[in-house]
């Protein structure tokens, strides 16, 4: 990672992971996460998949074209009822902010999320940059 901020730091809150290409049905499998979870379309403009699930805190990756013309990985907190029904979703936050939120509740899960993004970067699927 080539950023002026360390994961977990307040400065890292604004870090954004930019994708090198849009997500489509063809490219979604490149973004596989734990246990072969792949992003699924939310609508015509965004894709999502679980990043961290627990009894009281659920965070999803949200992939969309939301940084100018660039596709990025952001996070949204979701409410899940009846085991699998998403009943609400927050506004998205930058990649670094979502990572830091996970790090506050589960260090091991945060390490897995960071490793996920580093694997994507090493595979030339995306890269880190500092947001505003």
Secondary structure, 3 states (H helix, E strand, C coil): CCCCCCCCCHHHHHEEEEECCCCCCCCHHHHCEHHHECCEECCCCEEEEEEEECCCCEEEEEEEEEECCEEEEEEEEEEEECCCEEEEECCCECHHHHHHHHHHHCHHHHHHHHHHHHHHHHCCCEEEEECC
